[in-house]
Structure formats: structure tokens, C-alpha cells
Amino acid sequence: MSSRMRDVDASEAGQMLEVERGVTVRILRDGRPIARLIADQDARRAEAAEAITRLKALREEMGKAPLDEVLASIHEGRKY
């Protein structure tokens, strides 16, 4: 694989970050679509599976919270 670098302006970089978050970006030439940038679904699924695994491990480690703590955290900061 050759080592290539391409400079991009801030708006292009922002679009690439949107793609990473799951937003599809259409590339237009003269107002007509010529390409789409889409997130790698396999990579996103792998990241989600890893996050779920870590959350399950944390839940096992922390145990269940008592109901009164859960209710208190829900109501904390609310104005009635």
C-alpha cells in the first residue's frame, strides 16, 4: 500500500466525522451526485458489540442499584 496524503479543508473534515457517526454524505459535481461516503457497518457493529460487552461487565462488577437510589437519581435536579 502506498503512503498517500491529501489535505482537506475544515468542512470536508467535518463531513468525514459525520460519516464516522453514521451520516451518509453525498458528493456532488455540478449539483449531480457522483459518490456517497458511508460508515463501515462491520466496524460500527464491532464497536457496538464491544461497548455492550464492557457495559455487561460493568453491570456485573457494580451490581444492581437499590430502587431508592435509582428513583433519587431520576428526580435529582428536576423542578416540579
N, C-alpha and C positions, 0 to 999 in steps of 0.2 A: 504494500500500500504506500503510495507516495505521500509525502508530507506537504499538504497544501493549506494555505491560509487565505481567508477572504475577509476584508473589512466590511462591517455593516454599520449603518447609522442607527441611532437610538430607536427609531420607530420600527426598523426591521428586527432589532434585538427584542423589543417588546413583543412583537408578533411571535417570535420563536418561543418566548417564555409562555405566551398564551397557548401555543401548541402543546408545550410540556404539561400544561394544566388541563388539556383535553379539548381545547378550542380548535376547530378546523379553520385554517387560513387559506383563502383562495388567492392565487396570484393572477393578476390581470395584466394584459397587454392591450392597449388601446380600448380598454373597457370590456374586453372579452377574456373569460377565464382560460388560462393555459396550464395551470397546475394547482394542486392542493397540497398543503402541508398538514399532516395529521400525526397524532401521537402514536407511538409504537404500542399497540394494545397489549402485546405479550409482556413488555416491560412494565406497563401500568398494572396489569394483573399480578405480576410477580411482586411489585411494591405493595399492592393492597394485601396480598396473601401474607407477606412478611409483617405488615402492620397488624393484621388480625392475630397472627401468632404471638407477637410481642404483647398485644393487649390481653390475650388469654393468659399469658404467663404472668403479667402484672396482676390480673384479677386473682389468680391462684395465690400469688405472693401476698397480696393485700387482704384477701378475704372479702366477705360481703360487709357492706357498711350497714350499721343499725338504721332502722327506718326513721327514727327521730333525727339522725344526722342528715339523711337524705332530704327529708322534708325541710329541715332548717336551712340547708344549702339552697333549696329551691326558692324559699321565701326570702332569703338574705338579699337585702338591697331593694326589694320591691316596695313600692309605695301603694298603699291601699286607698 
